Amino acid sequence: MTDLENRAGALPIGSRPSAENWDVVVIGTGMGGATMGYELAKAGQRVLFLEKGRSHLSAADALRGQYPETLAGQSPDDRRGDVFRASGRATEAVWDISGGKPKGFLPFIGCGSGGSSALYGAVLERLHPEDFSPRQYHPAPQQTTLPAHWPIGYEELVPYYRDAEELYGVSNGQMSLPPLSPASKEIWDLLTQKGLHPYRLPVAHKSRDTCPGCQGVLCPTHGKGDSAEVCLRPALEEYGAELWAECTVLKLNASRDRVTEVVCERAGQRAVVSARKVVLAAGALETPRILLQSKSEEWPEGLANRSGQVGKNLMRHYVDLYVVYPRRCEGGERKEIGCNDLYLSDGQKLGTIQSFGGLPPFEVMIAELEGMMTGRIGKVLKNGLRMIKPILRRAISRRFAGGVVLASILEDAPFEENQVLVSEASSIIGGGKIVFRYRVRKEEAERIALFRRSMAKILGRCKYICVEQAENNRRLAHVCGTCRMGIDPTGSVVDSYNRAHGMSNLYIVDASFFPSSGGTNPALTVAANALRVARHIVKEDNDAALREVTPCATGVRGRRL
C-alpha cells in the first residue's frame, strides 16, 4: 500500500476520535471542500476529508477518458454499479417532483475525489461585477428572491480570484495559449464580423496544446486542473491531511450553537468524528439533505435552518447547445472560445456563449433517452428503441458530424418554491432520498426565448441546429443557491464568511451559498471564496491564540495551533 493510499483509506472504522484529533472535518472534495481543506492543511491545521465517492487519486481501476455507457454489456441496471463509481459519476438517483409524480434519474454530476470538478471541462471564469448586484438587471425583480447585492462584492473577491487562477493553473493570456483550431478560428471570425468580441476561454490544464478538451470523464493524463489533483493530492501528500473515501455522512449532531459530531458510515460500519470546525461542501443537492436530516430538539426544522431557507432558492442555469457547421471542422471539440456580448443585453442580464467541447458519444445520448421513458408506455418505447439503435446511430452520426458545439449559459433567478427536499419514509420512493421541485417561471421562459432569438441573429445564415435543453430539469450541472449567503439570518443560511447563522463552527462553502447564479460557470468563484474563508478562519485562530498567550515563569505559554 502506497503512502497516498494509506492516507486515503486506512483509518480505523468504527473509531470515535476525540475533538482534539482534528481541527477541521471537510465533507466533500469538490472545488469548495478540497480547496478550503488544502488551504487549512497548508496553514498547519489537522484536516480530515470525508468523501462519499471513491478516491481516484491512485486507484488502478479508475475509468479514465471513457464514458461508462460505452462499455459493452452495460444496461440501465448497471448504471449504479462499480463501473459508474469507477468513472467518478453519481450513482444515486434524485427525484423530480415538479409535476407531482416523482421521476427519478441519475444526475450527471461527480461523486468521488474532486467531485464534479473531476468531470468538468476545466473552464474557470470569474463572475462579472454586475453579478454581485443582480436585482437591478432582472425584468421582474419583485417576483424573485434576488438580493439587491451579495454580502460580498466583486472587488473583495478579486485577490482570491487571482490566487485561485494561479493555484489551478488557469490560462488567461494570449501568449500562453496555442493557436486556435481551424474550426474555432472560423467561429471566431464569424463573431467578430457580427461586431462581437470573442475571447479565449480560461482553461485549467497542464498541457493545453495537447488537451482534447474532454468533459464528463476522468482525465486520462491527470492533467486537468480539478480539485483532486490541484488541492486534495497535495493536502494528503505534503500537509498531513487524511481522507476517508466511500464514506457517507448521515447527519451532524449539534448543540444549540455548534456541531459536536459528524455521524458517517463507511464499509457498512458507523463512525463518529469530532473536530473544532466542520466544513460542509457536499454540493448544492447533498448539502441541504445532510442539514435537513440533522434534525434534533435544538434544530427541529433541520440544522442551521431557523430561517427555513435550507434547500430553497435552487438554481441550475439554463443551457442550450448550438451545433454549428463550419467549412473546416478540425479541432471543433476543443473548448477555446467565449463571448460575453449578451451578458448584459438592453439592460437585462442573460449570460455567456462558450465552446462546449465534443458531444458525448451515441451510447450516452441513448441512455439519456431511455432514462426519460417511464411507465408502461416508456417500457414499450424502450423496447422499440433497442430495435432501431443501429439506424439511430447512423442518423445521429450523419446529423452531427463535422459540427462545432457552442453552449449558451443563461442565468436563472432564485425562487423559494424551487427547492431541494428530503423524502419521507412513507413516500413511494422511500425515505431519505433527494427530491427537488423546479419550475421555469413565465419571466424566465421569456428570457430563454430572448437568448434563443439573440443566438439566431448571431448565427445568421450559418447552418446550425439548436438542441434546446434549458427547460429540461435533468440538467443539473451548475446547481447552486440552496443554502444562500446573506446578512439577515431570517432570510439566509450563512453569513458573509460562510458560517452558518447561529453556529460557531459550521461553514458551507460549495455553490449552495450563491445568492444568485450569475451567467457563467460557478467553479472558480467557489474556489476563490473557499480560499477567502479559509484564510479568514486561520486569521481568527491566530488572533485567538495570541489573546490566550500569557506570561509564565519560564517564558511564554500558548495554545498549539
SVG drawing of the C-alpha trace seen along z (x, -y; Angstrom):
<svg xmlns="http://www.w3.org/2000/svg" viewBox="-49 -49 61 57">
<polyline fill="none" stroke="black" stroke-width="0.4" points="0.0,0.0 1.4,-3.4 1.6,-6.3 -1.2,-8.1 -3.4,-5.0 -2.8,-4.8 -3.8,-8.4 -6.8,-7.9 -8.3,-4.9 -6.5,-3.2 -8.1,-5.0 -9.8,-2.7 -13.5,-2.2 -15.9,-2.5 -13.5,-4.6 -14.6,-7.7 -11.7,-10.2 -11.7,-12.9 -12.3,-16.5 -8.5,-17.1 -7.7,-14.7 -8.9,-17.0 -9.0,-20.7 -11.3,-20.5 -13.5,-17.9 -14.3,-18.7 -17.3,-17.0 -16.8,-16.7 -13.8,-17.1 -15.1,-19.2 -14.0,-22.8 -15.1,-24.2 -14.2,-21.4 -10.8,-20.4 -9.7,-24.0 -10.6,-25.0 -9.2,-21.8 -5.9,-22.3 -5.5,-25.9 -6.2,-25.0 -3.9,-22.0 -1.1,-24.1 -1.6,-26.5 -0.8,-23.7 -4.3,-22.6 -5.2,-18.9 -7.7,-18.2 -9.9,-15.1 -11.7,-14.9 -14.9,-12.8 -15.8,-11.8 -19.0,-9.9 -17.5,-8.5 -14.3,-6.7 -10.8,-8.1 -9.4,-8.0 -6.0,-9.6 -4.1,-6.3 -6.8,-3.7 -5.7,-1.3 -9.3,-0.5 -10.4,-4.2 -12.2,-4.5 -10.4,-7.4 -11.1,-9.0 -14.1,-6.9 -17.9,-7.1 -19.1,-4.1 -22.1,-3.9 -19.8,-2.9 -18.6,0.3 -20.0,3.5 -22.7,5.2 -23.9,2.1 -27.6,2.0 -29.7,-0.6 -29.5,1.5 -25.7,1.4 -25.6,-2.4 -25.5,-2.4 -22.7,0.3 -19.0,0.3 -18.3,-0.9 -20.1,-4.2 -18.4,-4.6 -15.0,-4.0 -15.9,-6.7 -16.5,-9.4 -20.2,-9.7 -23.1,-9.9 -24.9,-6.5 -27.8,-7.7 -31.0,-8.8 -32.5,-12.2 -36.3,-12.7 -38.0,-15.5 -41.4,-16.1 -42.2,-19.3 -45.0,-17.5 -46.5,-15.8 -45.4,-12.2 -41.8,-11.6 -39.4,-11.0 -36.1,-9.5 -32.9,-9.9 -29.1,-9.8 -27.8,-13.4 -24.7,-13.9 -22.6,-15.2 -19.5,-14.0 -19.2,-11.7 -15.6,-10.8 -12.3,-12.6 -12.7,-16.0 -16.4,-16.0 -17.9,-17.4 -14.6,-19.2 -13.2,-15.7 -15.6,-15.6 -15.8,-19.3 -14.4,-20.9 -11.9,-22.9 -13.2,-26.3 -12.7,-28.6 -14.3,-32.0 -14.9,-34.9 -18.4,-36.2 -18.9,-39.7 -19.1,-42.8 -22.8,-43.1 -23.4,-39.6 -23.0,-40.9 -25.9,-43.4 -28.3,-41.1 -31.7,-42.5 -31.4,-45.6 -30.9,-43.5 -33.9,-41.2 -37.1,-42.1 -39.4,-41.3 -37.3,-41.6 -40.3,-41.7 -41.2,-38.1 -37.8,-36.6 -35.8,-36.4 -32.8,-38.0 -31.0,-40.3 -30.1,-43.8 -26.4,-43.0 -24.4,-40.0 -23.0,-40.3 -19.5,-40.3 -18.5,-42.4 -16.6,-41.6 -13.6,-43.8 -13.4,-41.8 -13.1,-38.6 -10.5,-39.9 -7.4,-38.9 -8.8,-35.5 -9.8,-35.1 -6.1,-35.8 -4.8,-33.3 -7.3,-30.6 -6.4,-31.2 -2.7,-30.7 -3.4,-27.7 -5.4,-25.9 -3.1,-26.9 -5.7,-28.9 -4.6,-30.2 -5.6,-33.8 -3.1,-35.4 -3.0,-35.0 0.8,-34.3 0.2,-31.1 -2.3,-29.6 -1.8,-27.5 -3.3,-28.9 -7.0,-28.4 -8.0,-25.3 -9.3,-25.8 -12.9,-25.2 -12.7,-27.7 -10.9,-30.3 -13.9,-30.2 -16.4,-30.7 -14.2,-33.5 -14.2,-35.2 -18.0,-34.8 -18.5,-36.5 -16.1,-39.4 -17.8,-40.0 -21.0,-40.4 -19.3,-43.1 -18.9,-40.9 -15.9,-40.4 -14.9,-36.7 -12.1,-35.8 -10.0,-32.8 -11.6,-30.7 -9.6,-30.5 -8.8,-26.7 -7.1,-24.9 -4.9,-22.1 -1.2,-21.3 -0.9,-20.6 -3.3,-23.0 -1.7,-22.3 -2.5,-18.6 -5.6,-18.6 -8.6,-17.2 -11.0,-19.2 -12.9,-16.1 -15.6,-16.5 -17.9,-14.2 -15.0,-11.7 -12.0,-11.5 -8.9,-12.9 -6.7,-10.1 -3.5,-12.1 -4.1,-13.6 -3.5,-16.9 -6.9,-18.5 -6.9,-21.2 -9.5,-19.6 -9.7,-20.0 -8.5,-16.4 -5.2,-16.9 -4.6,-20.6 -5.7,-20.6 -6.6,-17.2 -3.5,-15.3 -1.0,-17.9 -3.1,-18.2 -2.7,-14.5 0.9,-14.1 2.5,-17.3 0.5,-18.7 -0.6,-15.6 -4.4,-15.7 -6.3,-12.4 -9.1,-11.1 -11.9,-8.7 -13.3,-7.7 -16.6,-5.9 -17.8,-7.5 -21.4,-8.7 -22.3,-11.4 -25.6,-10.6 -26.1,-13.6 -24.5,-16.2 -25.2,-16.2 -25.2,-19.7 -25.9,-21.6 -27.6,-24.9 -24.7,-26.7 -22.1,-24.2 -21.6,-20.9 -20.5,-18.3 -20.2,-15.2 -20.3,-14.1 -22.0,-10.7 -21.0,-8.8 -21.0,-5.3 -18.1,-3.5 -17.7,0.1 -21.0,0.8 -19.9,-0.5 -20.9,-3.6 -18.2,-6.1 -18.5,-9.3 -16.0,-12.1 -15.4,-15.3 -13.5,-18.4 -13.2,-22.1 -14.7,-23.1 -16.9,-21.4 -16.9,-22.4 -19.9,-21.3 -19.1,-21.1 -21.1,-18.2 -22.7,-20.0 -25.9,-22.1 -28.1,-18.9 -26.4,-16.8 -25.5,-19.7 -29.2,-20.6 -30.0,-16.9 -27.4,-16.5 -28.7,-19.6 -32.4,-18.6 -31.6,-15.1 -29.8,-16.6 -33.0,-17.4 -32.9,-17.5 -34.6,-19.1 -32.4,-22.1 -32.9,-22.2 -36.4,-20.8 -36.5,-22.0 -33.0,-20.8 -29.6,-22.1 -28.9,-25.7 -32.5,-26.1 -34.0,-28.5 -34.7,-30.7 -36.5,-27.9 -34.2,-28.6 -32.2,-25.4 -32.9,-23.8 -34.8,-26.8 -33.8,-29.1 -32.5,-26.2 -30.8,-27.4 -29.3,-25.3 -28.6,-27.6 -30.5,-27.4 -28.2,-25.8 -28.9,-25.2 -26.5,-23.7 -25.9,-25.0 -24.3,-22.7 -22.7,-24.9 -21.2,-23.6 -18.1,-25.5 -16.3,-24.8 -13.4,-23.3 -14.2,-21.1 -10.7,-20.2 -10.4,-20.9 -14.1,-21.6 -14.2,-19.5 -11.9,-21.9 -13.1,-24.4 -11.5,-27.5 -13.9,-30.5 -16.1,-32.5 -18.3,-35.6 -19.9,-37.8 -21.6,-40.4 -25.0,-39.1 -24.1,-39.0 -25.9,-42.4 -28.4,-43.0 -30.5,-46.1 -30.2,-46.5 -31.1,-42.8 -28.6,-40.2 -28.6,-37.0 -25.3,-35.0 -22.4,-33.7 -21.6,-31.8 -18.8,-29.2 -17.3,-26.4 -18.9,-23.3 -16.4,-20.7 -17.3,-17.4 -20.7,-16.0 -21.0,-12.8 -20.9,-9.5 -24.0,-7.9 -24.4,-5.5 -24.7,-8.4 -27.5,-10.0 -29.4,-6.7 -29.0,-6.2 -30.5,-9.7 -33.4,-8.9 -34.1,-5.6 -33.9,-7.4 -36.7,-9.8 -39.0,-6.9 -41.1,-5.8 -44.2,-3.9 -45.9,-1.3 -45.6,-3.4 -42.0,-4.1 -41.3,-0.3 -42.8,0.2 -40.8,-2.7 -37.6,-1.4 -38.1,2.0 -38.6,0.2 -35.6,-2.0 -33.4,1.1 -34.6,2.4 -33.7,-0.7 -30.4,-1.6 -28.3,-0.8 -30.5,-3.1 -30.4,-5.8 -26.6,-5.6 -26.1,-6.2 -28.7,-9.0 -27.1,-10.8 -23.6,-10.4 -24.6,-11.9 -26.6,-14.7 -23.9,-15.9 -20.7,-15.0 -18.5,-18.0 -20.3,-20.3 -18.8,-22.6 -20.9,-22.9 -21.5,-26.2 -23.3,-26.4 -25.4,-29.3 -25.4,-29.6 -28.3,-31.8 -28.6,-33.0 -31.7,-31.7 -33.1,-33.6 -33.8,-32.2 -37.4,-31.4 -38.3,-30.0 -40.6,-27.3 -37.7,-25.9 -36.1,-23.8 -34.4,-20.6 -36.2,-18.4 -35.7,-15.0 -38.4,-12.4 -40.4,-10.9 -40.2,-7.3 -43.9,-7.0 -43.3,-8.2 -43.5,-5.8 -39.7,-6.2 -38.8,-5.6 -37.2,-7.9 -34.0,-10.0 -34.0,-10.5 -33.1,-13.8 -36.2,-15.2 -36.4,-18.6 -39.0,-20.9 -38.1,-23.3 -40.5,-25.2 -39.5,-27.6 -41.5,-30.8 -43.0,-32.9 -40.4,-35.6 -37.6,-33.1 -39.2,-31.5 -39.3,-34.9 -35.5,-35.3 -34.8,-31.9 -36.7,-32.9 -34.8,-36.2 -31.5,-34.4 -32.5,-32.0 -33.6,-34.8 -30.3,-36.6 -28.4,-33.5 -30.3,-33.1 -29.4,-36.6 -25.7,-35.9 -25.6,-32.7 -27.5,-34.3 -27.3,-32.2 -24.9,-29.6 -26.0,-26.1 -26.8,-25.1 -29.0,-23.0 -30.3,-24.3 -30.5,-21.5 -33.0,-23.0 -32.2,-21.9 -32.9,-24.9 -36.3,-23.7 -35.1,-20.2 -34.9,-19.6 -32.5,-16.7 -29.8,-19.3 -28.3,-19.9 -24.6,-20.6 -24.4,-24.0 -26.7,-23.5 -26.4,-26.3 -28.3,-28.5 -29.8,-26.1 -28.0,-27.5 -27.7,-31.1 -25.4,-33.7 -26.9,-36.8 -26.6,-39.4 -30.1,-38.8 -30.3,-35.5 -34.0,-35.3 -33.7,-35.1 -30.4,-33.3 -28.4,-30.3 -24.8,-31.5 -23.2,-34.9 -20.6,-36.8 -17.9,-34.4 -20.0,-31.3 -20.5,-30.5 -24.0,-29.1 -26.1,-31.6 -26.4,-30.7 -23.5,-28.2 -19.9,-28.9 -18.1,-26.1 -20.1,-25.2 -19.2,-26.5 -20.8,-25.9 -18.5,-26.5 -19.9,-24.7 -22.1,-26.5 -25.1,-26.3 -24.1,-29.6 -24.7,-31.6 -27.4,-34.3 -27.7,-34.4 -26.3,-32.1 -24.6,-34.6 -24.4,-33.8 -21.2,-31.6 -19.5,-28.6 -19.5,-28.8 -16.4,-26.7 -13.8,-29.5 -16.0,-31.6 -16.4,-28.5 -12.6,-28.0 -11.8,-31.7 -14.4,-32.0 -13.0,-28.9 -9.6,-30.5 -11.1,-33.6 -13.0,-31.8 -10.0,-29.5 -7.7,-32.5 -10.3,-34.2 -10.5,-31.1 -6.7,-30.9 -6.6,-34.6 -9.3,-34.2 -7.5,-31.2 -4.2,-33.1 -5.8,-36.1 -7.5,-33.9 -4.2,-32.1 -2.4,-35.5 -5.1,-36.5 -4.6,-33.3 -0.9,-33.7 0.1,-34.6 3.5,-35.2 4.8,-32.4 7.9,-31.8 9.8,-30.1 8.8,-32.2 5.6,-32.2 2.9,-29.6 0.3,-29.4 -2.2,-27.0 -0.9,-24.9 -2.4,-25.9"/>
</svg>
